Amino acid sequence: VQPFVGDDSLPWETVGEGIQRKIMTYNDDLMLVKVAFEKGAVGTLHNHHHTQVSYVAAGMFEVEVDGNKQILKKGDVFHAESWLMHGAVCLEKGMLIDVFNPKREDFLK
């Protein structure tokens, strides 16, 4: 694990229509991922065994966690415990900073 990671040293990966991600750093227990959304892009409802905390770094999103919806803007956070259904619709071009425990093995394939 590198103690410092330069944003420009990592490539963006397209993961859906209007959605790109960058895996910034991780170890077995923790992963931080930047996810860029174009307006209208949809992070489809899903769940996983990982605990997830997401920080809205830019833009505006309608986020759903466990059947509850809320509009989040820059500076807001949502928390999805293991197996809770969650997803987001980008209302205004933006970026989420996702943190997972443990790391998302599926992102590394």
N, CA, C and O atoms as a GROMACS GRO file, in nm:
protein
  436
    1VAL      N    1   0.085  -0.119   0.000
    1VAL     CA    2   0.000   0.000   0.000
    1VAL      C    3   0.088   0.124   0.000
    1VAL      O    4   0.179   0.138   0.082
    2GLN      N    5   0.060   0.212  -0.093
    2GLN     CA    6   0.134   0.338  -0.104
    2GLN      C    7   0.078   0.438  -0.002
    2GLN      O    8  -0.043   0.448   0.012
    3PRO      N    9   0.165   0.512   0.069
    3PRO     CA   10   0.114   0.610   0.164
    3PRO      C   11   0.054   0.734   0.096
    3PRO      O   12  -0.026   0.806   0.157
    4PHE      N   13   0.092   0.760  -0.029
    4PHE     CA   14   0.040   0.875  -0.103
    4PHE      C   15  -0.002   0.829  -0.242
    4PHE      O   16   0.064   0.745  -0.303
    5VAL      N   17  -0.112   0.883  -0.290
    5VAL     CA   18  -0.162   0.846  -0.423
    5VAL      C   19  -0.196   0.974  -0.499
    5VAL      O   20  -0.279   1.054  -0.455
    6GLY      N   21  -0.132   0.994  -0.612
    6GLY     CA   22  -0.160   1.108  -0.698
    6GLY      C   23  -0.280   1.079  -0.787
    6GLY      O   24  -0.283   0.977  -0.856
    7ASP      N   25  -0.378   1.167  -0.785
    7ASP     CA   26  -0.499   1.149  -0.865
    7ASP      C   27  -0.465   1.129  -1.012
    7ASP      O   28  -0.524   1.043  -1.078
    8ASP      N   29  -0.370   1.206  -1.065
    8ASP     CA   30  -0.334   1.198  -1.207
    8ASP      C   31  -0.265   1.068  -1.244
    8ASP      O   32  -0.253   1.037  -1.362
    9SER      N   33  -0.219   0.992  -1.145
    9SER     CA   34  -0.147   0.868  -1.175
    9SER      C   35  -0.241   0.750  -1.199
    9SER      O   36  -0.196   0.642  -1.237
   10LEU      N   37  -0.370   0.770  -1.178
   10LEU     CA   38  -0.466   0.661  -1.190
   10LEU      C   39  -0.565   0.685  -1.303
   10LEU      O   40  -0.609   0.799  -1.323
   11PRO      N   41  -0.601   0.580  -1.378
   11PRO     CA   42  -0.696   0.596  -1.488
   11PRO      C   43  -0.840   0.587  -1.441
   11PRO      O   44  -0.869   0.525  -1.339
   12TRP      N   45  -0.930   0.649  -1.516
   12TRP     CA   46  -1.074   0.632  -1.494
   12TRP      C   47  -1.117   0.505  -1.565
   12TRP      O   48  -1.064   0.471  -1.670
   13GLU      N   49  -1.213   0.434  -1.506
   13GLU     CA   50  -1.271   0.314  -1.563
   13GLU      C   51  -1.421   0.341  -1.583
   13GLU      O   52  -1.489   0.381  -1.489
   14THR      N   53  -1.471   0.318  -1.703
   14THR     CA   54  -1.614   0.335  -1.729
   14THR      C   55  -1.687   0.214  -1.674
   14THR      O   56  -1.654   0.100  -1.707
   15VAL      N   57  -1.787   0.239  -1.588
   15VAL     CA   58  -1.858   0.128  -1.521
   15VAL      C   59  -2.008   0.128  -1.550
   15VAL      O   60  -2.081   0.040  -1.503
   16GLY      N   61  -2.054   0.224  -1.626
   16GLY     CA   62  -2.195   0.233  -1.662
   16GLY      C   63  -2.214   0.356  -1.747
   16GLY      O   64  -2.122   0.436  -1.765
   17GLU      N   65  -2.334   0.373  -1.801
   17GLU     CA   66  -2.361   0.489  -1.884
   17GLU      C   67  -2.354   0.616  -1.800
   17GLU      O   68  -2.434   0.637  -1.709
   18GLY      N   69  -2.254   0.700  -1.833
   18GLY     CA   70  -2.236   0.826  -1.760
   18GLY      C   71  -2.170   0.811  -1.625
   18GLY      O   72  -2.174   0.903  -1.544
   19ILE      N   73  -2.108   0.695  -1.599
   19ILE     CA   74  -2.044   0.670  -1.469
   19ILE      C   75  -1.902   0.617  -1.489
   19ILE      O   76  -1.880   0.520  -1.563
   20GLN      N   77  -1.807   0.681  -1.423
   20GLN     CA   78  -1.668   0.636  -1.423
   20GLN      C   79  -1.618   0.628  -1.280
   20GLN      O   80  -1.663   0.702  -1.193
   21ARG      N   81  -1.524   0.535  -1.256
   21ARG     CA   82  -1.467   0.525  -1.121
   21ARG      C   83  -1.316   0.513  -1.128
   21ARG      O   84  -1.256   0.475  -1.229
   22LYS      N   85  -1.257   0.549  -1.015
   22LYS     CA   86  -1.113   0.541  -0.994
   22LYS      C   87  -1.092   0.479  -0.856
   22LYS      O   88  -1.133   0.536  -0.756
   23ILE      N   89  -1.027   0.363  -0.852
   23ILE     CA   90  -0.993   0.302  -0.723
   23ILE      C   91  -0.867   0.372  -0.674
   23ILE      O   92  -0.759   0.354  -0.730
   24MET      N   93  -0.882   0.451  -0.568
   24MET     CA   94  -0.772   0.536  -0.522
   24MET      C   95  -0.671   0.460  -0.437
   24MET      O   96  -0.550   0.472  -0.457
   25THR      N   97  -0.722   0.382  -0.342
   25THR     CA   98  -0.632   0.302  -0.256
   25THR      C   99  -0.714   0.198  -0.182
   25THR      O  100  -0.835   0.213  -0.166
   26TYR      N  101  -0.646   0.092  -0.138
   26TYR     CA  102  -0.715  -0.012  -0.063
   26TYR      C  103  -0.615  -0.105   0.004
   26TYR      O  104  -0.499  -0.114  -0.035
   27ASN      N  105  -0.664  -0.172   0.107
   27ASN     CA  106  -0.600  -0.290   0.163
   27ASN      C  107  -0.712  -0.391   0.186
   27ASN      O  108  -0.823  -0.370   0.137
   28ASP      N  109  -0.688  -0.498   0.257
   28ASP     CA  110  -0.792  -0.600   0.274
   28ASP      C  111  -0.916  -0.547   0.345
   28ASP      O  112  -1.027  -0.593   0.320
   29ASP      N  113  -0.897  -0.449   0.435
   29ASP     CA  114  -1.006  -0.403   0.521
   29ASP      C  115  -1.078  -0.277   0.473
   29ASP      O  116  -1.186  -0.247   0.523
   30LEU      N  117  -1.020  -0.204   0.378
   30LEU     CA  118  -1.072  -0.072   0.345
   30LEU      C  119  -1.043  -0.038   0.199
   30LEU      O  120  -0.937  -0.073   0.146
   31MET      N  121  -1.138   0.030   0.134
   31MET     CA  122  -1.116   0.075  -0.004
   31MET      C  123  -1.182   0.211  -0.022
   31MET      O  124  -1.294   0.234   0.025
   32LEU      N  125  -1.111   0.302  -0.091
   32LEU     CA  126  -1.164   0.434  -0.123
   32LEU      C  127  -1.170   0.447  -0.275
   32LEU      O  128  -1.070   0.424  -0.345
   33VAL      N  129  -1.289   0.484  -0.326
   33VAL     CA  130  -1.313   0.491  -0.470
   33VAL      C  131  -1.380   0.624  -0.503
   33VAL      O  132  -1.475   0.665  -0.436
   34LYS      N  133  -1.330   0.692  -0.608
   34LYS     CA  134  -1.396   0.812  -0.661
   34LYS      C  135  -1.489   0.767  -0.773
   34LYS      O  136  -1.450   0.687  -0.858
   35VAL      N  137  -1.612   0.818  -0.772
   35VAL     CA  138  -1.709   0.782  -0.876
   35VAL      C  139  -1.766   0.910  -0.935
   35VAL      O  140  -1.832   0.987  -0.865
   36ALA      N  141  -1.742   0.932  -1.064
   36ALA     CA  142  -1.789   1.052  -1.134
   36ALA      C  143  -1.916   1.018  -1.210
   36ALA      O  144  -1.923   0.918  -1.280
   37PHE      N  145  -2.017   1.103  -1.196
   37PHE     CA  146  -2.148   1.084  -1.259
   37PHE      C  147  -2.181   1.201  -1.350
   37PHE      O  148  -2.160   1.316  -1.313
   38GLU      N  149  -2.232   1.171  -1.469
   38GLU     CA  150  -2.292   1.273  -1.554
   38GLU      C  151  -2.436   1.291  -1.507
   38GLU      O  152  -2.495   1.200  -1.448
   39LYS      N  153  -2.493   1.408  -1.533
   39LYS     CA  154  -2.632   1.432  -1.497
   39LYS      C  155  -2.722   1.325  -1.560
   39LYS      O  156  -2.710   1.294  -1.678
   40GLY      N  157  -2.809   1.268  -1.479
   40GLY     CA  158  -2.901   1.166  -1.526
   40GLY      C  159  -2.850   1.023  -1.512
   40GLY      O  160  -2.927   0.929  -1.528
   41ALA      N  161  -2.723   1.006  -1.482
   41ALA     CA  162  -2.667   0.872  -1.466
   41ALA      C  163  -2.727   0.806  -1.342
   41ALA      O  164  -2.757   0.872  -1.242
   42VAL      N  165  -2.745   0.675  -1.350
   42VAL     CA  166  -2.810   0.600  -1.243
   42VAL      C  167  -2.717   0.494  -1.187
   42VAL      O  168  -2.670   0.406  -1.259
   43GLY      N  169  -2.693   0.503  -1.057
   43GLY     CA  170  -2.629   0.395  -0.984
   43GLY      C  171  -2.741   0.304  -0.938
   43GLY      O  172  -2.804   0.329  -0.836
   44THR      N  173  -2.766   0.197  -1.013
   44THR     CA  174  -2.880   0.109  -0.993
   44THR      C  175  -2.886   0.054  -0.851
   44THR      O  176  -2.782   0.027  -0.790
   45LEU      N  177  -3.007   0.038  -0.799
   45LEU     CA  178  -3.024  -0.021  -0.666
   45LEU      C  179  -2.955  -0.156  -0.660
   45LEU      O  180  -2.971  -0.240  -0.750
   46HIS      N  181  -2.879  -0.177  -0.554
   46HIS     CA  182  -2.804  -0.301  -0.536
   46HIS      C  183  -2.771  -0.318  -0.388
   46HIS      O  184  -2.797  -0.228  -0.308
   47ASN      N  185  -2.716  -0.432  -0.353
   47ASN     CA  186  -2.665  -0.451  -0.218
   47ASN      C  187  -2.542  -0.540  -0.223
   47ASN      O  188  -2.515  -0.604  -0.325
   48HIS      N  189  -2.468  -0.543  -0.114
   48HIS     CA  190  -2.346  -0.622  -0.103
   48HIS      C  191  -2.313  -0.638   0.044
   48HIS      O  192  -2.369  -0.570   0.130
   49HIS      N  193  -2.222  -0.729   0.073
   49HIS     CA  194  -2.189  -0.755   0.214
   49HIS      C  195  -2.102  -0.646   0.276
   49HIS      O  196  -2.084  -0.644   0.398
   50HIS      N  197  -2.048  -0.558   0.195
   50HIS     CA  198  -1.961  -0.451   0.245
   50HIS      C  199  -2.042  -0.341   0.313
   50HIS      O  200  -2.154  -0.312   0.271
   51THR      N  201  -1.987  -0.280   0.416
   51THR     CA  202  -2.040  -0.156   0.469
   51THR      C  203  -1.988  -0.045   0.377
   51THR      O  204  -1.872  -0.046   0.338
   52GLN      N  205  -2.075   0.050   0.343
   52GLN     CA  206  -2.037   0.159   0.254
   52GLN      C  207  -2.075   0.292   0.314
   52GLN      O  208  -2.186   0.310   0.365
   53VAL      N  209  -1.981   0.387   0.308
   53VAL     CA  210  -2.007   0.526   0.343
   53VAL      C  211  -1.968   0.607   0.219
   53VAL      O  212  -1.860   0.586   0.164
   54SER      N  213  -2.056   0.698   0.177
   54SER     CA  214  -2.028   0.778   0.057
   54SER      C  215  -2.044   0.926   0.088
   54SER      O  216  -2.142   0.970   0.147
   55TYR      N  217  -1.943   1.003   0.046
   55TYR     CA  218  -1.938   1.148   0.063
   55TYR      C  219  -1.966   1.213  -0.072
   55TYR      O  220  -1.905   1.177  -0.172
   56VAL      N  221  -2.058   1.309  -0.075
   56VAL     CA  222  -2.087   1.381  -0.198
   56VAL      C  223  -1.983   1.492  -0.213
   56VAL      O  224  -1.989   1.594  -0.144
   57ALA      N  225  -1.887   1.471  -0.304
   57ALA     CA  226  -1.779   1.567  -0.326
   57ALA      C  227  -1.821   1.679  -0.420
   57ALA      O  228  -1.765   1.789  -0.416
   58ALA      N  229  -1.920   1.651  -0.505
   58ALA     CA  230  -1.970   1.752  -0.601
   58ALA      C  231  -2.107   1.707  -0.651
   58ALA      O  232  -2.139   1.588  -0.651
   59GLY      N  233  -2.186   1.804  -0.695
   59GLY     CA  234  -2.313   1.773  -0.758
   59GLY      C  235  -2.427   1.752  -0.661
   59GLY      O  236  -2.422   1.792  -0.545
   60MET      N  237  -2.533   1.688  -0.714
   60MET     CA  238  -2.653   1.662  -0.635
   60MET      C  239  -2.708   1.526  -0.678
   60MET      O  240  -2.710   1.494  -0.797
   61PHE      N  241  -2.751   1.447  -0.580
   61PHE     CA  242  -2.797   1.312  -0.604
   61PHE      C  243  -2.926   1.284  -0.528
   61PHE      O  244  -2.947   1.335  -0.417
   62GLU      N  245  -3.014   1.204  -0.589
   62GLU     CA  246  -3.125   1.146  -0.514
   62GLU      C  247  -3.076   1.006  -0.476
   62GLU      O  248  -3.056   0.920  -0.561
   63VAL      N  249  -3.058   0.987  -0.346
   63VAL     CA  250  -3.002   0.861  -0.295
   63VAL      C  251  -3.111   0.784  -0.223
   63VAL      O  252  -3.191   0.841  -0.149
   64GLU      N  253  -3.114   0.654  -0.247
   64GLU     CA  254  -3.206   0.566  -0.177
   64GLU      C  255  -3.126   0.465  -0.096
   64GLU      O  256  -3.036   0.400  -0.149
   65VAL      N  257  -3.160   0.453   0.032
   65VAL     CA  258  -3.100   0.352   0.120
   65VAL      C  259  -3.213   0.285   0.195
   65VAL      O  260  -3.289   0.350   0.268
   66ASP      N  261  -3.225   0.154   0.178
   66ASP     CA  262  -3.325   0.074   0.249
   66ASP      C  263  -3.467   0.130   0.231
   66ASP      O  264  -3.545   0.135   0.327
   67GLY      N  265  -3.499   0.173   0.109
   67GLY     CA  266  -3.633   0.222   0.079
   67GLY      C  267  -3.658   0.368   0.111
   67GLY      O  268  -3.765   0.420   0.080
   68ASN      N  269  -3.562   0.434   0.172
   68ASN     CA  270  -3.574   0.577   0.205
   68ASN      C  271  -3.496   0.660   0.105
   68ASN      O  272  -3.380   0.630   0.077
   69LYS      N  273  -3.560   0.764   0.049
   69LYS     CA  274  -3.495   0.850  -0.049
   69LYS      C  275  -3.470   0.989   0.010
   69LYS      O  276  -3.550   1.041   0.087
   70GLN      N  277  -3.356   1.046  -0.030
   70GLN     CA  278  -3.324   1.182   0.013
   70GLN      C  279  -3.237   1.248  -0.093
   70GLN      O  280  -3.157   1.181  -0.159
   71ILE      N  281  -3.253   1.378  -0.109
   71ILE     CA  282  -3.167   1.456  -0.200
   71ILE      C  283  -3.043   1.497  -0.121
   71ILE      O  284  -3.053   1.556  -0.014
   72LEU      N  285  -2.926   1.464  -0.176
   72LEU     CA  286  -2.799   1.499  -0.112
   72LEU      C  287  -2.720   1.590  -0.203
   72LEU      O  288  -2.720   1.574  -0.325
   73LYS      N  289  -2.651   1.688  -0.142
   73LYS     CA  290  -2.568   1.784  -0.214
   73LYS      C  291  -2.425   1.776  -0.161
   73LYS      O  292  -2.396   1.702  -0.067
   74LYS      N  293  -2.337   1.853  -0.223
   74LYS     CA  294  -2.196   1.856  -0.184
   74LYS      C  295  -2.183   1.871  -0.032
   74LYS      O  296  -2.246   1.957   0.029
   75GLY      N  297  -2.101   1.784   0.027
   75GLY     CA  298  -2.077   1.787   0.171
   75GLY      C  299  -2.161   1.688   0.249
   75GLY      O  300  -2.132   1.660   0.365
   76ASP      N  301  -2.266   1.633   0.186
   76ASP     CA  302  -2.353   1.536   0.254
   76ASP      C  303  -2.296   1.395   0.242
   76ASP      O  304  -2.207   1.369   0.161
   77VAL      N  305  -2.348   1.307   0.325
   77VAL     CA  306  -2.299   1.169   0.334
   77VAL      C  307  -2.417   1.073   0.343
   77VAL      O  308  -2.521   1.107   0.401
   78PHE      N  309  -2.400   0.954   0.286
   78PHE     CA  310  -2.495   0.846   0.317
   78PHE      C  311  -2.418   0.723   0.361
   78PHE      O  312  -2.301   0.704   0.325
   79HIS      N  313  -2.486   0.639   0.439
   79HIS     CA  314  -2.426   0.520   0.499
   79HIS      C  315  -2.516   0.402   0.468
   79HIS      O  316  -2.635   0.404   0.501
   80ALA      N  317  -2.460   0.298   0.406
   80ALA     CA  318  -2.536   0.176   0.376
   80ALA      C  319  -2.468   0.059   0.446
   80ALA      O  320  -2.357   0.018   0.410
   81GLU      N  321  -2.536   0.007   0.546
   81GLU     CA  322  -2.483  -0.112   0.616
   81GLU      C  323  -2.489  -0.233   0.523
   81GLU      O  324  -2.553  -0.229   0.418
   82SER      N  325  -2.422  -0.340   0.562
   82SER     CA  326  -2.420  -0.463   0.484
   82SER      C  327  -2.559  -0.506   0.443
   82SER      O  328  -2.652  -0.506   0.524
   83TRP      N  329  -2.572  -0.544   0.317
   83TRP     CA  330  -2.692  -0.602   0.256
   83TRP      C  331  -2.810  -0.505   0.240
   83TRP      O  332  -2.913  -0.546   0.187
   84LEU      N  333  -2.800  -0.378   0.283
   84LEU     CA  334  -2.909  -0.284   0.259
   84LEU      C  335  -2.910  -0.243   0.112
   84LEU      O  336  -2.805  -0.213   0.055
   85MET      N  337  -3.028  -0.243   0.052
   85MET     CA  338  -3.042  -0.196  -0.086
   85MET      C  339  -3.012  -0.046  -0.090
   85MET      O  340  -3.059   0.030  -0.004
   86HIS      N  341  -2.935  -0.005  -0.190
   86HIS     CA  342  -2.903   0.137  -0.204
   86HIS      C  343  -2.869   0.168  -0.350
   86HIS      O  344  -2.829   0.080  -0.426
   87GLY      N  345  -2.886   0.294  -0.387
   87GLY     CA  346  -2.856   0.340  -0.521
   87GLY      C  347  -2.869   0.491  -0.528
   87GLY      O  348  -2.910   0.555  -0.431
   88ALA      N  349  -2.834   0.547  -0.644
   88ALA     CA  350  -2.836   0.692  -0.658
   88ALA      C  351  -2.868   0.732  -0.801
   88ALA      O  352  -2.831   0.663  -0.896
   89VAL      N  353  -2.938   0.844  -0.814
   89VAL     CA  354  -2.962   0.907  -0.943
   89VAL      C  355  -2.895   1.044  -0.937
   89VAL      O  356  -2.918   1.122  -0.844
   90CYS      N  357  -2.811   1.072  -1.036
   90CYS     CA  358  -2.740   1.200  -1.038
   90CYS      C  359  -2.830   1.308  -1.096
   90CYS      O  360  -2.870   1.303  -1.213
   91LEU      N  361  -2.863   1.407  -1.013
   91LEU     CA  362  -2.950   1.518  -1.054
   91LEU      C  363  -2.871   1.634  -1.113
   91LEU      O  364  -2.923   1.711  -1.193
   92GLU      N  365  -2.745   1.645  -1.073
   92GLU     CA  366  -2.656   1.752  -1.119
   92GLU      C  367  -2.516   1.690  -1.123
   92GLU      O  368  -2.470   1.636  -1.023
   93LYS      N  369  -2.448   1.698  -1.238
   93LYS     CA  370  -2.316   1.636  -1.255
   93LYS      C  371  -2.238   1.640  -1.125
   93LYS      O  372  -2.228   1.744  -1.061
   94GLY      N  373  -2.183   1.524  -1.086
   94GLY     CA  374  -2.117   1.521  -0.957
   94GLY      C  375  -2.022   1.406  -0.936
   94GLY      O  376  -1.990   1.331  -1.028
   95MET      N  377  -1.978   1.395  -0.811
   95MET     CA  378  -1.883   1.291  -0.774
   95MET      C  379  -1.910   1.243  -0.633
   95MET      O  380  -1.935   1.322  -0.542
   96LEU      N  381  -1.905   1.111  -0.617
   96LEU     CA  382  -1.911   1.049  -0.485
   96LEU      C  383  -1.775   0.992  -0.450
   96LEU      O  384  -1.703   0.944  -0.537
   97ILE      N  385  -1.741   1.000  -0.323
   97ILE     CA  386  -1.623   0.933  -0.269
   97ILE      C  387  -1.677   0.819  -0.184
   97ILE      O  388  -1.733   0.840  -0.077
   98ASP      N  389  -1.660   0.696  -0.235
   98ASP     CA  390  -1.712   0.577  -0.168
   98ASP      C  391  -1.603   0.510  -0.087
   98ASP      O  392  -1.490   0.493  -0.133
   99VAL      N  393  -1.638   0.472   0.036
   99VAL     CA  394  -1.546   0.398   0.123
   99VAL      C  395  -1.614   0.267   0.159
   99VAL      O  396  -1.730   0.266   0.202
  100PHE      N  397  -1.543   0.157   0.141
  100PHE     CA  398  -1.597   0.023   0.166
  100PHE      C  399  -1.514  -0.051   0.270
  100PHE      O  400  -1.391  -0.037   0.276
  101ASN      N  401  -1.583  -0.129   0.352
  101ASN     CA  402  -1.517  -0.221   0.444
  101ASN      C  403  -1.589  -0.355   0.433
  101ASN      O  404  -1.710  -0.360   0.455
  102PRO      N  405  -1.520  -0.464   0.399
  102PRO     CA  406  -1.382  -0.469   0.351
  102PRO      C  407  -1.372  -0.421   0.206
  102PRO      O  408  -1.469  -0.370   0.150
  103LYS      N  409  -1.254  -0.437   0.145
  103LYS     CA  410  -1.236  -0.395   0.006
  103LYS      C  411  -1.333  -0.467  -0.085
  103LYS      O  412  -1.379  -0.577  -0.053
  104ARG      N  413  -1.365  -0.407  -0.198
  104ARG     CA  414  -1.452  -0.466  -0.300
  104ARG      C  415  -1.368  -0.552  -0.394
  104ARG      O  416  -1.311  -0.501  -0.491
  105GLU      N  417  -1.359  -0.680  -0.364
  105GLU     CA  418  -1.285  -0.773  -0.450
  105GLU      C  419  -1.337  -0.767  -0.593
  105GLU      O  420  -1.259  -0.778  -0.688
  106ASP      N  421  -1.470  -0.751  -0.611
  106ASP     CA  422  -1.529  -0.749  -0.744
  106ASP      C  423  -1.481  -0.630  -0.827
  106ASP      O  424  -1.484  -0.637  -0.950
  107PHE      N  425  -1.436  -0.522  -0.764
  107PHE     CA  426  -1.385  -0.407  -0.838
  107PHE      C  427  -1.245  -0.433  -0.893
  107PHE      O  428  -1.201  -0.363  -0.984
  108LEU      N  429  -1.175  -0.532  -0.839
  108LEU     CA  430  -1.035  -0.556  -0.876
  108LEU      C  431  -1.019  -0.656  -0.989
  108LEU      O  432  -0.906  -0.686  -1.029
  109LYS      N  433  -1.129  -0.709  -1.042
  109LYS     CA  434  -1.121  -0.809  -1.147
  109LYS      C  435  -1.118  -0.748  -1.284
  109LYS      O  436  -1.111  -0.819  -1.384
   0.00000   0.00000   0.00000
